[in-house]
Amino acid sequence: MRVTRTRRTRNLVVAALAGSLLAGGTAAVVGQDLFNTDASAEPAGPADTIANAAASVSGGLPAVQGLKFSLGDRSVKLSWKKVTGADDYRVYADYSCDNTPRSAGTYQLVKDHLGKQTEWTHQNIAANCVNYAVAAVRDGKQGALPPIGKRVVVSMTNRDHTTAAQRYFAAAPDAGDVIARTRVAPGQDRGIVLARAYIRNKDTFTEAIGDHRGWTADPRASSKVTVAWNTGTGEVAVYVHKSCAAGTSLPNGESVQAGCKDALPAAFVPNAASVGDSSSDRRNLISVSRTGSGGLSIGVSAVNSIVTKLGRINGQLTLAPYQDTFRVTLTADEFPSWEFIRYPHFVQGAPVGESRVIATRDQTDISALTSGRQSTCVSPAAETLHAQNPMSC
């Protein structure tokens, strides 16, 4: 039976929706079609021709009830209640985060031939939001679809990724610091990766000349030299902090520094790691190149802007793709410390940000900068949400 709408009813519904949106609602899960009480009134598109035709068959199956979901890594596991008489099920989806939900009659078919199973996992989802509707089928004839599907927020933009992107690829450096930017070929978006060498607070000397901190995944934390790589866009930046003769950390976390000198220029060159401590080049040298596996090879030769006789920070590292992250191999001076951190582009339910530590390597003493002592270290098999993830050396 066709339902006739009055102007007054439509106005009340529109007013209710407007009030919800002004109050910050997202209409994520809606139990009825707000604008169309008769699905057949909407013109059928290519994706819903089968659905509309089958649902109009006399004696069709009722709409599926009890649709539930659980989130995985870029995946959604759906489950629903069994429909009596059904011998198959079809799953429909709409990839949209719109505040005003769309009619399920316009969704596209994403899975059929499920037989009598009442669950299915949708994997490798690129969208941030997916709206789902499930229909029961008997003898090839599909039952009713609900007017509106159920929304699942698969992921949201990671705040730490946004902070890192602004810091290294958009903003000017802090006073006295230096930044240089280049590009390599874009690739699979595994987020933004930082490789940074910093002087960790371990004694009075390192507290005075260092970065006045311990292990942290903060995207803005101080380091002597940071190489940032946006894996999706191919953007690469090197950020060099100014050198200071003395400094300390305040109780509120801020640092006070004295006797500072602006960082020396940063430049991208071939094979930076081969530049030895005897070099007279007064620049911070970086080399970057894509590897055959889709990773990144980085060479570093950074220099103190106050006392060059302290030696250069030399290192060669390789980021090799591993599942959703990277494995790191580092051959470098045993001073200072190194952190390798990944900020995924999208995360599930992390409005305050999410930082994944691929690996960390501690420092010995500053004499390692001129002694030629280097070590080769590899990252653990899994990254962690903790600030420290020691490498094997």
BALOBA-1460 file (C-alpha; in Angstrom, 3 decimals):
// residues 393
<rec num="1" residu="m" x="0.000" y="0.000" z="0.000"/>
<rec num="2" residu="r" x="1.387" y="3.390" z="-0.968"/>
<rec num="3" residu="v" x="1.662" y="5.846" z="1.895"/>
<rec num="4" residu="t" x="0.562" y="9.407" z="1.184"/>
<rec num="5" residu="r" x="2.528" y="12.119" z="2.975"/>
<rec num="6" residu="t" x="1.112" y="15.461" z="3.999"/>
<rec num="7" residu="r" x="3.120" y="18.697" z="3.918"/>
<rec num="8" residu="r" x="2.658" y="19.018" z="7.699"/>
<rec num="9" residu="t" x="4.191" y="15.575" z="8.340"/>
<rec num="10" residu="r" x="7.166" y="16.327" z="6.128"/>
<rec num="11" residu="n" x="7.733" y="19.692" z="7.818"/>
<rec num="12" residu="l" x="7.697" y="18.072" z="11.262"/>
<rec num="13" residu="v" x="10.260" y="15.487" z="10.157"/>
<rec num="14" residu="v" x="12.516" y="18.096" z="8.572"/>
<rec num="15" residu="a" x="12.294" y="20.227" z="11.714"/>
<rec num="16" residu="a" x="13.195" y="17.235" z="13.885"/>
<rec num="17" residu="l" x="16.228" y="16.445" z="11.717"/>
<rec num="18" residu="a" x="17.366" y="20.080" z="11.715"/>
<rec num="19" residu="g" x="17.159" y="20.170" z="15.502"/>
<rec num="20" residu="s" x="19.222" y="17.011" z="15.740"/>
<rec num="21" residu="l" x="21.933" y="18.370" z="13.451"/>
<rec num="22" residu="l" x="22.109" y="21.678" z="15.303"/>
<rec num="23" residu="a" x="22.561" y="19.704" z="18.521"/>
<rec num="24" residu="g" x="25.538" y="17.928" z="17.008"/>
<rec num="25" residu="g" x="23.790" y="14.721" z="15.980"/>
<rec num="26" residu="t" x="25.114" y="12.674" z="13.101"/>
<rec num="27" residu="a" x="22.125" y="10.483" z="12.353"/>
<rec num="28" residu="a" x="24.522" y="7.545" z="12.510"/>
<rec num="29" residu="v" x="21.868" y="4.869" z="13.057"/>
<rec num="30" residu="v" x="18.333" y="5.687" z="11.992"/>
<rec num="31" residu="g" x="15.308" y="3.461" z="12.339"/>
<rec num="32" residu="q" x="13.199" y="4.994" z="9.570"/>
<rec num="33" residu="d" x="13.465" y="6.856" z="6.280"/>
<rec num="34" residu="l" x="13.159" y="10.520" z="7.202"/>
<rec num="35" residu="f" x="12.188" y="11.767" z="3.782"/>
<rec num="36" residu="n" x="10.641" y="8.848" z="1.938"/>
<rec num="37" residu="t" x="8.079" y="6.542" z="3.520"/>
<rec num="38" residu="d" x="7.677" y="4.672" z="0.212"/>
<rec num="39" residu="a" x="10.981" y="3.341" z="-1.152"/>
<rec num="40" residu="s" x="9.464" y="2.724" z="-4.592"/>
<rec num="41" residu="a" x="8.899" y="6.464" z="-4.990"/>
<rec num="42" residu="e" x="12.636" y="6.930" z="-5.568"/>
<rec num="43" residu="p" x="13.968" y="6.170" z="-9.072"/>
<rec num="44" residu="a" x="15.996" y="2.972" z="-9.132"/>
<rec num="45" residu="g" x="19.713" y="3.286" z="-9.919"/>
<rec num="46" residu="p" x="21.985" y="0.586" z="-11.362"/>
<rec num="47" residu="a" x="22.947" y="-0.690" z="-7.903"/>
<rec num="48" residu="d" x="19.429" y="-1.304" z="-6.587"/>
<rec num="49" residu="t" x="17.598" y="-2.693" z="-9.618"/>
<rec num="50" residu="i" x="17.706" y="-6.264" z="-8.281"/>
<rec num="51" residu="a" x="16.740" y="-5.160" z="-4.785"/>
<rec num="52" residu="n" x="13.685" y="-3.186" z="-5.848"/>
<rec num="53" residu="a" x="12.470" y="-5.795" z="-8.317"/>
<rec num="54" residu="a" x="12.811" y="-8.684" z="-5.878"/>
<rec num="55" residu="a" x="11.235" y="-6.811" z="-2.986"/>
<rec num="56" residu="s" x="8.121" y="-6.154" z="-5.040"/>
<rec num="57" residu="v" x="7.412" y="-9.859" z="-5.496"/>
<rec num="58" residu="s" x="4.280" y="-10.906" z="-3.638"/>
<rec num="59" residu="g" x="5.057" y="-12.888" z="-0.508"/>
<rec num="60" residu="g" x="8.628" y="-11.528" z="-0.235"/>
<rec num="61" residu="l" x="10.675" y="-12.090" z="2.939"/>
<rec num="62" residu="p" x="10.648" y="-9.455" z="5.696"/>
<rec num="63" residu="a" x="13.536" y="-7.094" z="6.382"/>
<rec num="64" residu="v" x="16.485" y="-8.547" z="8.272"/>
<rec num="65" residu="q" x="16.538" y="-7.633" z="11.967"/>
<rec num="66" residu="g" x="19.261" y="-7.336" z="14.620"/>
<rec num="67" residu="l" x="22.128" y="-6.126" z="12.404"/>
<rec num="68" residu="k" x="25.248" y="-5.789" z="14.591"/>
<rec num="69" residu="f" x="28.911" y="-5.136" z="13.896"/>
<rec num="70" residu="s" x="32.389" y="-5.317" z="15.399"/>
<rec num="71" residu="l" x="35.438" y="-3.409" z="14.150"/>
<rec num="72" residu="g" x="38.758" y="-4.832" z="13.035"/>
<rec num="73" residu="d" x="41.746" y="-3.311" z="11.268"/>
<rec num="74" residu="r" x="40.036" y="-1.526" z="8.370"/>
<rec num="75" residu="s" x="37.376" y="-4.244" z="8.509"/>
<rec num="76" residu="v" x="33.834" y="-4.689" z="9.825"/>
<rec num="77" residu="k" x="32.330" y="-7.992" z="10.952"/>
<rec num="78" residu="l" x="28.555" y="-7.977" z="10.440"/>
<rec num="79" residu="s" x="26.050" y="-10.341" z="12.040"/>
<rec num="80" residu="w" x="22.241" y="-10.475" z="11.963"/>
<rec num="81" residu="k" x="19.250" y="-12.522" z="13.058"/>
<rec num="82" residu="k" x="18.145" y="-15.488" z="10.984"/>
<rec num="83" residu="v" x="15.080" y="-14.915" z="8.786"/>
<rec num="84" residu="t" x="12.713" y="-17.891" z="8.688"/>
<rec num="85" residu="g" x="12.506" y="-19.349" z="5.208"/>
<rec num="86" residu="a" x="15.601" y="-17.594" z="3.857"/>
<rec num="87" residu="d" x="18.148" y="-19.671" z="1.942"/>
<rec num="88" residu="d" x="20.572" y="-16.848" z="1.171"/>
<rec num="89" residu="y" x="21.517" y="-13.291" z="2.216"/>
<rec num="90" residu="r" x="22.830" y="-10.217" z="0.410"/>
<rec num="91" residu="v" x="24.847" y="-7.363" z="1.944"/>
<rec num="92" residu="y" x="24.494" y="-3.825" z="0.597"/>
<rec num="93" residu="a" x="26.698" y="-0.829" z="1.425"/>
<rec num="94" residu="d" x="26.898" y="2.920" z="0.982"/>
<rec num="95" residu="y" x="30.225" y="4.661" z="1.577"/>
<rec num="96" residu="s" x="29.187" y="7.949" z="3.106"/>
<rec num="97" residu="c" x="29.570" y="9.979" z="6.292"/>
<rec num="98" residu="d" x="26.785" y="12.406" z="5.309"/>
<rec num="99" residu="n" x="24.656" y="13.741" z="8.176"/>
<rec num="100" residu="t" x="21.513" y="13.052" z="6.137"/>
<rec num="101" residu="p" x="21.365" y="9.280" z="5.561"/>
<rec num="102" residu="r" x="20.578" y="7.895" z="2.128"/>
<rec num="103" residu="s" x="17.839" y="5.424" z="1.267"/>
<rec num="104" residu="a" x="19.039" y="1.819" z="1.454"/>
<rec num="105" residu="g" x="17.449" y="1.366" z="-1.956"/>
<rec num="106" residu="t" x="20.429" y="3.220" z="-3.454"/>
<rec num="107" residu="y" x="23.114" y="1.086" z="-1.796"/>
<rec num="108" residu="q" x="25.410" y="-1.112" z="-3.874"/>
<rec num="109" residu="l" x="25.615" y="-4.874" z="-3.553"/>
<rec num="110" residu="v" x="28.911" y="-5.861" z="-1.924"/>
<rec num="111" residu="k" x="28.331" y="-9.534" z="-1.084"/>
<rec num="112" residu="d" x="25.864" y="-12.252" z="-2.060"/>
<rec num="113" residu="h" x="25.714" y="-16.081" z="-2.145"/>
<rec num="114" residu="l" x="26.240" y="-16.274" z="1.603"/>
<rec num="115" residu="g" x="23.873" y="-19.211" z="1.934"/>
<rec num="116" residu="k" x="22.337" y="-19.525" z="5.374"/>
<rec num="117" residu="q" x="25.256" y="-18.002" z="7.263"/>
<rec num="118" residu="t" x="24.264" y="-14.943" z="9.268"/>
<rec num="119" residu="e" x="27.605" y="-13.164" z="9.473"/>
<rec num="120" residu="w" x="30.185" y="-11.784" z="7.082"/>
<rec num="121" residu="t" x="33.376" y="-9.707" z="7.391"/>
<rec num="122" residu="h" x="33.926" y="-6.764" z="5.061"/>
<rec num="123" residu="q" x="37.692" y="-6.327" z="4.697"/>
<rec num="124" residu="n" x="40.175" y="-3.795" z="3.272"/>
<rec num="125" residu="i" x="37.800" y="-0.870" z="3.678"/>
<rec num="126" residu="a" x="39.191" y="2.418" z="2.387"/>
<rec num="127" residu="a" x="36.230" y="4.607" z="3.404"/>
<rec num="128" residu="n" x="35.872" y="6.237" z="6.829"/>
<rec num="129" residu="c" x="32.154" y="5.428" z="7.141"/>
<rec num="130" residu="v" x="30.059" y="2.600" z="5.706"/>
<rec num="131" residu="n" x="26.250" y="2.275" z="5.873"/>
<rec num="132" residu="y" x="25.059" y="-1.348" z="5.722"/>
<rec num="133" residu="a" x="21.781" y="-3.069" z="4.912"/>
<rec num="134" residu="v" x="21.215" y="-6.842" z="4.697"/>
<rec num="135" residu="a" x="18.425" y="-8.524" z="2.724"/>
<rec num="136" residu="a" x="17.134" y="-12.089" z="3.017"/>
<rec num="137" residu="v" x="16.683" y="-14.199" z="-0.153"/>
<rec num="138" residu="r" x="14.537" y="-17.256" z="-0.928"/>
<rec num="139" residu="d" x="14.677" y="-19.123" z="-4.254"/>
<rec num="140" residu="g" x="16.593" y="-16.200" z="-5.762"/>
<rec num="141" residu="k" x="13.911" y="-13.671" z="-4.776"/>
<rec num="142" residu="q" x="15.033" y="-10.958" z="-2.386"/>
<rec num="143" residu="g" x="12.979" y="-9.751" z="0.553"/>
<rec num="144" residu="a" x="12.618" y="-6.222" z="1.803"/>
<rec num="145" residu="l" x="15.497" y="-3.884" z="2.546"/>
<rec num="146" residu="p" x="15.181" y="-1.502" z="5.510"/>
<rec num="147" residu="p" x="14.494" y="2.120" z="4.529"/>
<rec num="148" residu="i" x="17.792" y="3.233" z="6.067"/>
<rec num="149" residu="g" x="20.882" y="1.158" z="6.822"/>
<rec num="150" residu="k" x="23.073" y="1.086" z="9.902"/>
<rec num="151" residu="r" x="26.167" y="3.298" z="9.913"/>
<rec num="152" residu="v" x="29.581" y="2.086" z="11.005"/>
<rec num="153" residu="v" x="32.398" y="4.589" z="11.557"/>
<rec num="154" residu="v" x="35.342" y="2.510" z="10.397"/>
<rec num="155" residu="s" x="37.989" y="5.087" z="11.167"/>
<rec num="156" residu="m" x="38.662" y="8.760" z="11.742"/>
<rec num="157" residu="t" x="41.572" y="11.047" z="10.968"/>
<rec num="158" residu="n" x="44.400" y="10.570" z="13.465"/>
<rec num="159" residu="r" x="45.131" y="13.801" z="15.315"/>
<rec num="160" residu="d" x="48.814" y="12.912" z="15.672"/>
<rec num="161" residu="h" x="49.032" y="12.421" z="11.897"/>
<rec num="162" residu="t" x="47.531" y="15.876" z="11.380"/>
<rec num="163" residu="t" x="50.004" y="17.404" z="13.858"/>
<rec num="164" residu="a" x="52.981" y="15.713" z="12.180"/>
<rec num="165" residu="a" x="51.827" y="16.772" z="8.701"/>
<rec num="166" residu="q" x="51.549" y="20.390" z="9.811"/>
<rec num="167" residu="r" x="54.853" y="20.370" z="11.671"/>
<rec num="168" residu="y" x="57.023" y="18.864" z="8.950"/>
<rec num="169" residu="f" x="55.295" y="19.534" z="5.625"/>
<rec num="170" residu="a" x="53.486" y="22.863" z="6.042"/>
<rec num="171" residu="a" x="54.670" y="25.074" z="8.916"/>
<rec num="172" residu="a" x="57.798" y="27.181" z="9.226"/>
<rec num="173" residu="p" x="60.415" y="25.844" z="11.698"/>
<rec num="174" residu="d" x="60.743" y="27.222" z="15.215"/>
<rec num="175" residu="a" x="63.156" y="30.109" z="15.767"/>
<rec num="176" residu="g" x="66.727" y="28.972" z="15.209"/>
<rec num="177" residu="d" x="65.711" y="25.646" z="13.660"/>
<rec num="178" residu="v" x="66.059" y="24.624" z="9.998"/>
<rec num="179" residu="i" x="63.819" y="22.584" z="7.714"/>
<rec num="180" residu="a" x="64.322" y="21.283" z="4.170"/>
<rec num="181" residu="r" x="61.790" y="19.383" z="2.072"/>
<rec num="182" residu="t" x="61.802" y="17.121" z="-0.972"/>
<rec num="183" residu="r" x="59.705" y="14.297" z="-2.474"/>
<rec num="184" residu="v" x="60.053" y="10.665" z="-3.408"/>
<rec num="185" residu="a" x="57.537" y="8.534" z="-5.286"/>
<rec num="186" residu="p" x="54.219" y="8.162" z="-3.429"/>
<rec num="187" residu="g" x="53.146" y="4.726" z="-2.249"/>
<rec num="188" residu="q" x="50.769" y="2.830" z="-0.017"/>
<rec num="189" residu="d" x="49.516" y="5.108" z="2.748"/>
<rec num="190" residu="r" x="50.984" y="3.716" z="5.959"/>
<rec num="191" residu="g" x="50.881" y="7.130" z="7.604"/>
<rec num="192" residu="i" x="53.732" y="9.478" z="8.496"/>
<rec num="193" residu="v" x="56.975" y="7.960" z="9.777"/>
<rec num="194" residu="l" x="59.559" y="9.865" z="11.836"/>
<rec num="195" residu="a" x="63.176" y="8.789" z="12.186"/>
<rec num="196" residu="r" x="64.798" y="11.071" z="14.735"/>
<rec num="197" residu="a" x="68.120" y="11.223" z="16.547"/>
<rec num="198" residu="y" x="67.947" y="12.962" z="19.916"/>
<rec num="199" residu="i" x="70.144" y="13.338" z="22.992"/>
<rec num="200" residu="r" x="68.354" y="11.642" z="25.868"/>
<rec num="201" residu="n" x="68.641" y="12.939" z="29.437"/>
<rec num="202" residu="k" x="70.938" y="10.454" z="31.169"/>
<rec num="203" residu="d" x="73.301" y="12.649" z="33.201"/>
<rec num="204" residu="t" x="74.171" y="16.301" z="33.878"/>
<rec num="205" residu="f" x="76.092" y="16.659" z="30.621"/>
<rec num="206" residu="t" x="73.410" y="15.232" z="28.318"/>
<rec num="207" residu="e" x="70.750" y="17.245" z="30.173"/>
<rec num="208" residu="a" x="72.718" y="20.426" z="29.466"/>
<rec num="209" residu="i" x="73.412" y="19.955" z="25.747"/>
<rec num="210" residu="g" x="70.577" y="17.631" z="24.817"/>
<rec num="211" residu="d" x="66.875" y="17.711" z="23.999"/>
<rec num="212" residu="h" x="65.816" y="17.835" z="27.674"/>
<rec num="213" residu="r" x="63.539" y="14.828" z="27.514"/>
<rec num="214" residu="g" x="63.230" y="11.070" z="27.613"/>
<rec num="215" residu="w" x="61.436" y="8.664" z="25.266"/>
<rec num="216" residu="t" x="58.242" y="10.084" z="23.784"/>
<rec num="217" residu="a" x="56.060" y="9.655" z="20.692"/>
<rec num="218" residu="d" x="54.999" y="13.325" z="20.652"/>
<rec num="219" residu="p" x="55.182" y="14.476" z="16.989"/>
<rec num="220" residu="r" x="56.617" y="17.849" z="18.054"/>
<rec num="221" residu="a" x="59.240" y="16.587" z="20.496"/>
<rec num="222" residu="s" x="62.720" y="18.072" z="20.173"/>
<rec num="223" residu="s" x="65.480" y="16.118" z="18.421"/>
<rec num="224" residu="k" x="68.825" y="17.024" z="16.932"/>
<rec num="225" residu="v" x="67.703" y="15.816" z="13.502"/>
<rec num="226" residu="t" x="64.371" y="14.370" z="12.343"/>
<rec num="227" residu="v" x="63.559" y="12.832" z="8.964"/>
<rec num="228" residu="a" x="59.798" y="12.752" z="8.317"/>
<rec num="229" residu="w" x="58.217" y="10.704" z="5.501"/>
<rec num="230" residu="n" x="54.591" y="10.894" z="4.415"/>
<rec num="231" residu="t" x="54.297" y="7.414" z="2.926"/>
<rec num="232" residu="g" x="51.130" y="8.189" z="0.977"/>
<rec num="233" residu="t" x="52.169" y="11.455" z="-0.696"/>
<rec num="234" residu="g" x="55.922" y="10.851" z="-0.901"/>
<rec num="235" residu="e" x="56.754" y="14.094" z="0.940"/>
<rec num="236" residu="v" x="60.027" y="14.018" z="2.889"/>
<rec num="237" residu="a" x="61.301" y="16.635" z="5.322"/>
<rec num="238" residu="v" x="64.436" y="16.980" z="7.429"/>
<rec num="239" residu="y" x="64.123" y="19.104" z="10.566"/>
<rec num="240" residu="v" x="67.276" y="20.206" z="12.432"/>
<rec num="241" residu="h" x="67.156" y="21.735" z="15.906"/>
<rec num="242" residu="k" x="69.438" y="24.589" z="16.947"/>
<rec num="243" residu="s" x="72.459" y="23.744" z="19.120"/>
<rec num="244" residu="c" x="72.673" y="25.027" z="22.701"/>
<rec num="245" residu="a" x="75.559" y="24.990" z="25.174"/>
<rec num="246" residu="a" x="73.338" y="24.652" z="28.241"/>
<rec num="247" residu="g" x="69.752" y="23.970" z="29.165"/>
<rec num="248" residu="t" x="67.360" y="22.190" z="31.467"/>
<rec num="249" residu="s" x="63.770" y="21.006" z="31.738"/>
<rec num="250" residu="l" x="61.235" y="22.911" z="33.843"/>
<rec num="251" residu="p" x="58.627" y="21.127" z="36.002"/>
<rec num="252" residu="n" x="55.901" y="22.033" z="33.482"/>
<rec num="253" residu="g" x="57.760" y="20.172" z="30.721"/>
<rec num="254" residu="e" x="59.144" y="23.239" z="28.957"/>
<rec num="255" residu="s" x="62.875" y="23.664" z="28.487"/>
<rec num="256" residu="v" x="65.174" y="26.628" z="29.140"/>
<rec num="257" residu="q" x="68.249" y="26.885" z="26.919"/>
<rec num="258" residu="a" x="71.259" y="29.200" z="26.846"/>
<rec num="259" residu="g" x="74.216" y="29.791" z="24.587"/>
<rec num="260" residu="c" x="72.236" y="28.704" z="21.532"/>
<rec num="261" residu="k" x="73.316" y="29.015" z="17.917"/>
<rec num="262" residu="d" x="71.032" y="28.636" z="14.897"/>
<rec num="263" residu="a" x="71.095" y="25.278" z="13.171"/>
<rec num="264" residu="l" x="73.297" y="25.001" z="10.119"/>
<rec num="265" residu="p" x="71.617" y="24.579" z="6.693"/>
<rec num="266" residu="a" x="70.118" y="21.229" z="5.702"/>
<rec num="267" residu="a" x="70.684" y="19.770" z="2.240"/>
<rec num="268" residu="f" x="69.704" y="16.627" z="0.345"/>
<rec num="269" residu="v" x="72.738" y="14.925" z="-1.211"/>
<rec num="270" residu="p" x="73.643" y="11.459" z="-2.514"/>
<rec num="271" residu="n" x="75.000" y="8.982" z="0.070"/>
<rec num="272" residu="a" x="75.047" y="11.271" z="3.114"/>
<rec num="273" residu="a" x="76.025" y="8.448" z="5.478"/>
<rec num="274" residu="s" x="79.435" y="8.196" z="3.823"/>
<rec num="275" residu="v" x="80.408" y="11.707" z="4.983"/>
<rec num="276" residu="g" x="82.958" y="11.227" z="7.771"/>
<rec num="277" residu="d" x="83.687" y="13.228" z="10.917"/>
<rec num="278" residu="s" x="86.688" y="14.889" z="9.257"/>
<rec num="279" residu="s" x="84.477" y="16.558" z="6.645"/>
<rec num="280" residu="s" x="84.603" y="20.361" z="6.581"/>
<rec num="281" residu="d" x="81.077" y="20.598" z="5.092"/>
<rec num="282" residu="r" x="79.148" y="22.875" z="7.461"/>
<rec num="283" residu="r" x="75.755" y="21.494" z="6.478"/>
<rec num="284" residu="n" x="73.378" y="18.863" z="7.772"/>
<rec num="285" residu="l" x="73.371" y="16.300" z="4.970"/>
<rec num="286" residu="i" x="70.527" y="13.902" z="4.191"/>
<rec num="287" residu="s" x="70.004" y="11.357" z="1.425"/>
<rec num="288" residu="v" x="66.674" y="9.656" z="0.700"/>
<rec num="289" residu="s" x="65.669" y="7.130" z="-1.953"/>
<rec num="290" residu="r" x="62.901" y="4.600" z="-2.476"/>
<rec num="291" residu="t" x="63.817" y="0.929" z="-2.198"/>
<rec num="292" residu="g" x="62.681" y="-1.782" z="-4.571"/>
<rec num="293" residu="s" x="60.298" y="-3.135" z="-1.927"/>
<rec num="294" residu="g" x="58.493" y="0.189" z="-1.554"/>
<rec num="295" residu="g" x="60.393" y="1.316" z="1.526"/>
<rec num="296" residu="l" x="62.813" y="4.182" z="2.105"/>
<rec num="297" residu="s" x="66.581" y="4.347" z="2.470"/>
<rec num="298" residu="i" x="67.867" y="7.286" z="4.545"/>
<rec num="299" residu="g" x="71.405" y="8.526" z="5.106"/>
<rec num="300" residu="v" x="72.219" y="11.115" z="7.787"/>
<rec num="301" residu="s" x="75.280" y="13.221" z="8.539"/>
<rec num="302" residu="a" x="74.282" y="16.009" z="10.934"/>
<rec num="303" residu="v" x="76.602" y="18.543" z="12.539"/>
<rec num="304" residu="n" x="76.582" y="20.633" z="15.713"/>
<rec num="305" residu="s" x="76.482" y="24.358" z="14.971"/>
<rec num="306" residu="i" x="78.584" y="25.337" z="18.025"/>
<rec num="307" residu="v" x="81.423" y="22.828" z="18.371"/>
<rec num="308" residu="t" x="82.255" y="20.838" z="15.239"/>
<rec num="309" residu="k" x="84.948" y="18.818" z="17.030"/>
<rec num="310" residu="l" x="82.162" y="16.893" z="18.790"/>
<rec num="311" residu="g" x="81.792" y="14.940" z="15.550"/>
<rec num="312" residu="r" x="78.909" y="14.380" z="13.163"/>
<rec num="313" residu="i" x="75.797" y="12.289" z="13.811"/>
<rec num="314" residu="n" x="76.196" y="9.615" z="11.143"/>
<rec num="315" residu="g" x="73.749" y="6.879" z="10.289"/>
<rec num="316" residu="q" x="72.260" y="4.770" z="7.514"/>
<rec num="317" residu="l" x="68.796" y="3.294" z="7.950"/>
<rec num="318" residu="t" x="66.276" y="1.380" z="5.871"/>
<rec num="319" residu="l" x="62.514" y="1.256" z="6.337"/>
<rec num="320" residu="a" x="61.183" y="-1.960" z="4.805"/>
<rec num="321" residu="p" x="57.399" y="-2.513" z="4.455"/>
<rec num="322" residu="y" x="56.084" y="-5.094" z="6.904"/>
<rec num="323" residu="q" x="52.321" y="-5.675" z="7.118"/>
<rec num="324" residu="d" x="50.806" y="-2.227" z="7.848"/>
<rec num="325" residu="t" x="54.066" y="-0.810" z="9.201"/>
<rec num="326" residu="f" x="57.832" y="-1.089" z="8.617"/>
<rec num="327" residu="r" x="60.846" y="-3.009" z="9.855"/>
<rec num="328" residu="v" x="63.869" y="-0.804" z="10.527"/>
<rec num="329" residu="t" x="67.553" y="-1.596" z="10.081"/>
<rec num="330" residu="l" x="69.866" y="1.063" z="11.529"/>
<rec num="331" residu="t" x="73.661" y="1.272" z="11.222"/>
<rec num="332" residu="a" x="74.767" y="4.384" z="13.094"/>
<rec num="333" residu="d" x="76.998" y="6.009" z="15.680"/>
<rec num="334" residu="e" x="76.202" y="4.750" z="19.176"/>
<rec num="335" residu="f" x="75.361" y="8.306" z="20.186"/>
<rec num="336" residu="p" x="72.747" y="9.829" z="20.308"/>
<rec num="337" residu="s" x="69.486" y="7.896" z="20.776"/>
<rec num="338" residu="w" x="67.117" y="7.054" z="17.914"/>
<rec num="339" residu="e" x="63.304" y="6.859" z="17.739"/>
<rec num="340" residu="f" x="61.232" y="5.481" z="14.858"/>
<rec num="341" residu="i" x="57.557" y="6.394" z="15.128"/>
<rec num="342" residu="r" x="54.566" y="5.904" z="12.833"/>
<rec num="343" residu="y" x="51.394" y="7.993" z="12.857"/>
<rec num="344" residu="p" x="48.629" y="6.134" z="10.948"/>
<rec num="345" residu="h" x="46.492" y="8.384" z="8.765"/>
<rec num="346" residu="f" x="43.232" y="6.927" z="10.076"/>
<rec num="347" residu="v" x="42.503" y="5.269" z="13.404"/>
<rec num="348" residu="q" x="39.544" y="3.761" z="15.202"/>
<rec num="349" residu="g" x="38.190" y="5.731" z="18.138"/>
<rec num="350" residu="a" x="41.316" y="7.752" z="18.926"/>
<rec num="351" residu="p" x="40.221" y="11.396" z="19.056"/>
<rec num="352" residu="v" x="43.272" y="12.326" z="21.153"/>
<rec num="353" residu="g" x="45.661" y="10.807" z="18.620"/>
<rec num="354" residu="e" x="47.539" y="7.568" z="18.160"/>
<rec num="355" residu="s" x="51.288" y="7.080" z="17.854"/>
<rec num="356" residu="r" x="52.891" y="3.710" z="17.117"/>
<rec num="357" residu="v" x="56.529" y="3.242" z="18.084"/>
<rec num="358" residu="i" x="58.283" y="1.040" z="15.553"/>
<rec num="359" residu="a" x="61.594" y="0.972" z="17.404"/>
<rec num="360" residu="t" x="63.973" y="2.797" z="19.762"/>
<rec num="361" residu="r" x="67.733" y="2.601" z="20.268"/>
<rec num="362" residu="d" x="69.494" y="4.049" z="23.303"/>
<rec num="363" residu="q" x="72.749" y="6.010" z="23.300"/>
<rec num="364" residu="t" x="76.135" y="5.319" z="24.897"/>
<rec num="365" residu="d" x="78.301" y="8.444" z="25.356"/>
<rec num="366" residu="i" x="79.262" y="11.376" z="23.173"/>
<rec num="367" residu="s" x="82.748" y="10.001" z="22.475"/>
<rec num="368" residu="a" x="81.060" y="7.581" z="20.046"/>
<rec num="369" residu="l" x="80.623" y="10.474" z="17.610"/>
<rec num="370" residu="t" x="84.368" y="10.719" z="16.990"/>
<rec num="371" residu="s" x="85.532" y="7.196" z="17.849"/>
<rec num="372" residu="g" x="83.921" y="5.658" z="14.781"/>
<rec num="373" residu="r" x="81.999" y="3.202" z="16.955"/>
<rec num="374" residu="q" x="78.828" y="2.169" z="15.156"/>
<rec num="375" residu="s" x="76.317" y="-0.588" z="15.705"/>
<rec num="376" residu="t" x="73.755" y="-2.280" z="13.492"/>
<rec num="377" residu="c" x="70.329" y="-2.732" z="15.031"/>
<rec num="378" residu="v" x="67.000" y="-4.103" z="13.829"/>
<rec num="379" residu="s" x="63.513" y="-3.296" z="15.054"/>
<rec num="380" residu="p" x="61.271" y="-5.712" z="16.949"/>
<rec num="381" residu="a" x="58.660" y="-7.679" z="15.019"/>
<rec num="382" residu="a" x="55.786" y="-5.540" z="16.290"/>
<rec num="383" residu="e" x="55.319" y="-1.837" z="16.902"/>
<rec num="384" residu="t" x="53.871" y="-0.660" z="20.213"/>
<rec num="385" residu="l" x="51.808" y="2.119" z="21.758"/>
<rec num="386" residu="h" x="54.467" y="2.486" z="24.471"/>
<rec num="387" residu="a" x="57.147" y="5.172" z="24.205"/>
<rec num="388" residu="q" x="60.020" y="2.682" z="24.099"/>
<rec num="389" residu="n" x="60.457" y="-0.377" z="21.843"/>
<rec num="390" residu="p" x="64.133" y="-1.445" z="22.021"/>
<rec num="391" residu="m" x="65.950" y="-2.654" z="18.912"/>
<rec num="392" residu="s" x="68.169" y="-5.740" z="18.797"/>
<rec num="393" residu="c" x="71.801" y="-4.758" z="18.261"/>
